[in-house]
């Protein structure tokens, strides 16, 4: 139903002149039909140790894809490298969980509550170690982060209901320590992001929730508490994606929230939000002055340097539930101080469209410039290959 289209689209940076900086090449990189279905998430890393960027795509009610790069940006499906299991996949996490220097794969699922761990032998051959993951939950997002500063990567999982912290023993064995690490909650969390928000050197958390997101600060030992009410401009928006990045160049992490009105129709708006950090995890809502107005259902938004000028632009997709019609994907260009405006039609043509659910950035073709993989929930996945 959805033929694969891996495309390269040349777009010119708005500041360096007219014309596209990315070039569309139909059917580039994958056999036709390979991503036909529902791509929910994509992550990029060197899985086979050959120095280029490979891909893992989490598919809804289909086996995940392992796509190995030939070094020139052409991808080969590798279905024999990992167990082929069909689940309601929501997110993939790529990280070295067992400390052997190789990138492993973790997948979490929603409706069937599955969670999978596949350990890499260093040549992109994966063995099932899912029995090392305790618990089952309706999970929508996950992040690998060293919460307790012991040198290994733990897991934080965003759930419909109580979120989870799974602590790693350094060898890829996980223990559920949620009850002693996280404050109690019953939110429907769609996403989680980790970063040092208050400048104290440890990893804090932002949960994107369906009825108001929340920030949790780390005490340095991996125990989290909610940010004080007066430091966070609370709102009841329905958030699908939380992104952290220094948008204004002041050295701290700001927050972008991608919002929708899918299930919480009482929310006043689907307007995305931008929250600027003072460096100590006190946030100012800069949405009105720094973001264009929008009522799009932004199922995914992420920071990428789209125009090659060294600051963080925003890639954002609009999704209408139940509609297969591809929607234009927005490119919002940063002025260097965190103020965003839509890229020109010449720089970012309307044919860059689809039901965007995730994106990954890497130099796929080895030319020194960052390309993009766009994962579409319905329709064809795309590769945007930078020419600059």
Secondary structure, DSSP 8 states (H G I E B T S, - for coil): -------------TTT-SS-SB---TT-SS-TTTT-S-EEEEEEE-SSSSSS-EEEEEEEEE--EEEEE-SSS-EEE-GGGS----EEEEEEEEE-SSSSSS-EEEEEESTT--EEEEEE-SSS-EEE-GGGS-----EEEEEEE-SSSSSS-EEEEEEBSS-EEEEE-SSS-EEE-HHHHS-----BEEEEEEE-SSSSSS-EEEEEETT--EEEEE-SSS-EEE--GGGS-----EEEEEEEE-SSSSSS-EEEEEEE-SS-TTSS----EEEEE-SSS-EEE-HHHHS------EEEEEEE-SSSSSS-EEEEEE--TT--S--B-EEEEE-SSS-EEE--TTTS-TT-BS-EEEEEEE-SSSSSS-EEEEEESSS--EEE-B--
